[in-house]
Amino acid sequence: ESASFTSLVAPTPRAAGPGPSMSKKGTYNTAFFNSFAVRIRGTEIRFGILVGTCPEDGQRDALFAAATPPQPQADGEEAVAPPKDVAALLKSSSGGAPFADWAVEHATQLRRLLPGGLEPCGCFAVVTEAAAKDLAAMLTPVLKGIPDALVLTVDPTSSKLTFWKHEGGAKPALRPAQVKGDSHKDALLMWTATPLDLVVPRGSSAANIDAIVGRVQSGVTAALQKSIAALAPAAEDAPLRIVDFGSEQTVLAATSKDSREVRVDFLNNGTALAVVPGVGGSDSGYCIRLRCLVVAMVVVLRRGAELRQAVGLLRDGVAASAGERLRLALEEAEEDDDEGAGAARPSRLQLPWRAFGRPDGCDELPVWCGDYCMPDEDASAGLERLGELLGLPAGRPAPA
């Protein structure tokens, strides 16, 4: 059925109305959004989350959209199709849980999959432009944690796409958004594969997992701050390019204009070591030493950004990924401990790994999303979950 729409040309998205004049405009990725209405036409997709850059001077750049999956039914609840009207959908609930809470959870789960530099930046809804403004109050619970949120409306009849800016407060409203189309051809993928050495307490309880993960992230960040960050050479015979965190050098000045990606190495005498002390009485337990390789990525949309800021985001991404992997391993171990009460605790933790996939429709962007897979899973399991959270096929896996 989708093939029958390939010959259609979707109208170019635009800002709603004339709006106030501003010196700086946000952008939307033309390669994704110019075909977005065509790709969701004929499906049950009515609502989802926009993904883009962090706000800068009150503006954002929207790169792609992820349809929110259908809300699961409670046990014993009769299965019903989700409302086709987006206003009814936003007011609906399942098992006593409001759809708005489900949408917020979807945005939270998306955030952990995204590369550095990107985050949930708003939402989209399939609704006419005339009815769009009536959604402002209903969207407030969904967008409350997203500053300067964008709202994209897709007309179900004409397929016209219109961008709005959501304003909360006592009188929520949708105002015309100052956005323009951009191919983002200069976007750069900055990535690293960094070996880490973690020493963590194993005798802790589930109540202390958050504290342990927080200290691991702080420890990894501190260890990487002591490292020397260097850009991998552009040619085999070229030297490493050291990152000077006291310099305002731009990414453009430090990279080749034709490059689409650059690897960053954090240099240490051995692996970066992060030791986490006992938490909440867990000093009486024992520690486990974990060695792992953490892959993290950052999307640099504009190469005029400072190099030190981009590398700082990458460093934060390594710490966040290490913490999330440890969290999943500790939670898995706690479940095993509960099932085998009285048995000796295992002497090691099974750290998950990440499977990366490119969102469908983002072939022209260096955007790879990653899901965490347990050691007994293969990449297909991670890509399947990515497809569910992105609301569209996750595309091909990342190259080795």
N, C-alpha and C positions, 0 to 999 in steps of 0.2 A: 504493500500500500504506500509506503513512504517513497518508493521509486516514482510513483505517479506525480509527485510534487517536485521532482528535481528540475523540471523545466520552468517552474515559476520563479519570478523575480520579486522578492519581498521589497516593500517600500523602504526607503532609507530612514532609519530612526532619526528622530529630531527632538529637540527640547520642546516642552509644551508652551505654546504661546510665545510672545516676544520676551517677557521677563525683564528684570532690571539689568542694566549694563554692568558688567564686571570685567576687571582687568585680566582675570585668569579664568580659563574654563577647564573643566574636567574633560575626560575623553571616554569613549567606548570603543572597543575593538571591533572594527568593521568586518573583519574576516569571520568572526563568530556571530555577531548580532545581525548582520545583513541577511543571514540565512536562518536565523533563530526561529522566526515565526513559521517558516516553511517546515522546519524539522519537527516542531511540536504540533503542527496542524494535523487533525485527525486522531490525536492521542487524548488520553484523559488528563493530561498535565494542565493544571490550572494555577499553580502557585509554586514558588521556589525561592532560592537564595541567590543573590548576586555576589560574585566574588571579584575583588579588585584590590587596589592599593590602599594603604593607610591614608587618612585625610591629610591634606597639605593646603594651608590657607583656605580651609573650608570647602575644598574640592577633592573629588576622588576620580580614579580611573577604573572603569568597569571592564573586566576582561572576559568573563564568561558567566554562565548561570547554571545552577544545579537545581533540578526539580525536586521538591520535597516528596519523599516516598509516601504512599498511602498510610494513614494511621492504622496500626494493628488493632484488631478486635480483642476485647477482653474474653477470658475463658467463659464459654457458655453463651456469649453474645452472638446474636444472629448476624451473619455477614451481610453488610449493605454496601452498595456502591457509594463512593464519596460524592458529595453534591457537585453538580456541574457549574453552579453559580458560585463565584469566588467569595461573595459576601456571605452566603450560607456556609461555605466551607470554613471561613474564618470564625464563624460563630459555632461551628459544630464541635462535638466531643466524642470520645470513644472510651468506654470503660470508666467514665467519670473524669477523664483527662481532657482538658480543652485542646483543640487543634493548635492554638497559639503556643502552648507549652511544647507540643510536639515539634513545631517549626523552630522554636528556640533551641531545642535539643539537636535538631538537624544542623543548625548553624554551628553549634558547639562541636559536634562531631566533624563537620567540615573543616573547622579551624585546625584540628590536629593533623589533618591530611595534607594541608597546603604547604608549599615551599615558603621560605622566609620572604617578607616583603608583600605578601598577599594575605587577605583576611576577608571574612564576610563583610560586604559593604552596603547591603540593602536587600531588596527582594523584588520579585517580579510577580505580576498577576495578569491573568487573561481576563480582561474587562474592557468595556468601551471607555473612551476618553471622557465621555460625559458623566459616566458613573464612577470614575476613578476617585474624584475628590471625596465621595461618600465613604471611602475606605480608610481615610486618614486615622480616625479614632480606633478602628479595628486593628490597624497595623501597629499601633503604639506598643502593645505588649510584646510583639515580635521584634521590634526594632529598638527597644529601650536600651540595649547594650551596645548599639552601633551609632556612634556620633556621625553627624553629617550624612545620614543614610540616604541612598538613592532608591527610588521606586521606578521600576520599568513596567508600563502597562502595554499589553498586546491586545489589540482589537480583534475579537474573534471572527469578525466578518471581513474587514478590510486588511487584516494582518499588519496594520500600522503600529509601529513601536514609538512610544513616547516616554521620555525620561522626566521624572519629577524629583524634587527634594522634599523629604519628609521633615516636618517641624512638629515636635512634641509640645509639651507644656499643657496649660489649662485648656487651650483650644487647638488641638491637633489639626494640621492642614498639609496639603500637598501644594507646593509652589513649583513654578517652572524651574527646571534644572538647567544650568549653563554647561552643556556638554557638546562636544563635537566628535565626529568620527576620526579615528586614527588607526593606521595599519600597524603601528608599533614595530616597525621593521628593525629598529635599533635595539630592541630588547635583548638582554644578555642573560644567560644562565651562569651563575657563579656557584660552584659546587666543591665539596671536599669529601674525602674518605679518610677519616681521622681515627687512628687507633687509641683506645682509652683503657686505662687500668682503674677499676673501681674496687674499693674495699668497703663493704657494707655489713652492718650487723644482721645476722640471720635469726637471732633469738627474739625478734620484735613481734608484737602482735599486729593484727590488721589495723588497729586504731592508730598505729604509728607509721603506717605506710606513707601517708601524705607528708609527714615530717621528714622521713628518710628521703623521699623523692625530692623534696625542696632542698635538702642539704646536698644531695648529689648534684642537682643542677647548679647550685652555688659553687660547689667544689670544682665541677668541670669548668665553669666559667672562669674561676680564679686560676685554674691550671692553664687554660688556654690564653689567658691574659699574660701569663709569664712566658708563653711560647713566642717564637718569631714567626709571624705570618708572612708567607711569600707566595707570589703568583707563579704558577708553573711556567716554564719557558715556552715561548711560542714555537721554537725550533729546537731540535735535539742538541745543537751545539751552542744554544743561547744560555746565559746564566739565569738563575732565579732572580726574581724582582721582589725585593723586600718591601713590605708595606710599612710606611712611616705614619704612625698614628698621630704624630704631631703636625702632619702636613694636610693641607686642604686639597691635595691632588684629586682630580676627578677620575672616575672610571674610564672616561673617554681617553684621557691622557695616558692611562696606564695599560690600555688594551689596544689590540689591533682593531681597526675600523671594520674589517671583514669578519672578525671572529664572532661566533654565535654563543660560545661558552668559554669559560676559563676556570681552571682548577686552582684552588687555594690549598696550600700545605701549611699546617701548624707544626713548626719544627721544635723538637725537644731532644734531650738526651735520653732516648728511649720513648716509651709511650707516656702520654699525659696521665698523671696519677691524681686521683681524687679519693681521699680517705674520709669516710663518714663516721663520726663518733656515735656511740650508743645513744638511743633516743628513748625517753620515757621508761627508764628502768631496764632497757635492753642491754646494758653493759654486762649483765651477768650471762648473757648469751655469748655466741661466738660470731666471728666475722668470716665472710667469704670474699675471696678475691676474684673479680670477674674481668676478663680481658675481652674486649669486643672492638669491632670496627664500625664506626658510626658514619653513615652517609647523610649529608644535609645539603640543601640547595637554597639559593636565593634568586629571585627574579629581579633583575635591575631593568626597569622599564625605560628610564632615561639615563643615558651615560654621563650626563652632567652632574649626577649625584656624586658626593664625595666617596672616594674609595674606602676610607677608614670606616665610614658608616655602613657601607655594604658588607665589608668583612666583619664588622661588629654584629650585624644581623646574622651572618653565617655562623659566627661563634655562638650566638644565642641559640641558633637552630640545633647545633651539635648538643648543647647542654639540654635543651628541651627534649630531643629525641632520646638521649641517654636516660633521662628521667622517666619518660613514658615507657620505654622498654623495660626498665627496672620495675615500674609500677605493675605492669602486666605480669611480669615474672613472679613478683611477690604475691600478687593476688592469686595467681595459679597455684603457687606453693601453699598458700593458706588453705585453699580448697582441698588440696591433697592431704594437708595435715589434718583437716577436719574429718576427711574420709578415713584416714588411717590413724585415728586417735590411739595414743599409747605406743605407736611405733616410732622408731628413731627417725629424726628429721633427715631429709636428704642432704648430702654434703655439698651440693651445688644447685644453682638456679639455672633454669632453662630460659635464656634471654630470647625474645622474639626478634625477627628480622623484618626488614621492610621490602615490600614489593611496590614498584613504581609503575604508574600508567599515565598516559596523556589523555586528558578529557577529550571526548569526541567534539570535533569542531575547532580544536585549538592547534591544528597542524602547523600553523604559521607562528605559533608562540612557543618559547622554550619553557613550557609549564608542565611539570611532572608532579602528580600527587602520589603520596605514599601511604599504604596501609600496613599495619603490623601483623605479621604472620607468626604463629607458633612454630617451633622446630619441626613438628610433624605435618605441617602444611606446605603446599607448593604455591607458586606464584598465581595459579589460577584462582585459588581461594581468595587471595588478596584483591585480585582484579574484579572478582565477582562482587565483593563488598564495596569496592570503589564504584562500580557501576550502579549499585543500589543507592549509595550516598550522593552520587553525582546526578542521579536521576536519568542518565543517558548512558549508553555504552562507554566504558572507560577507555576504549581505544586500545592501541597496541601497547605491549609492555615496553619498559625502558630497555635500551640496548645494553648488553653486558659490558 
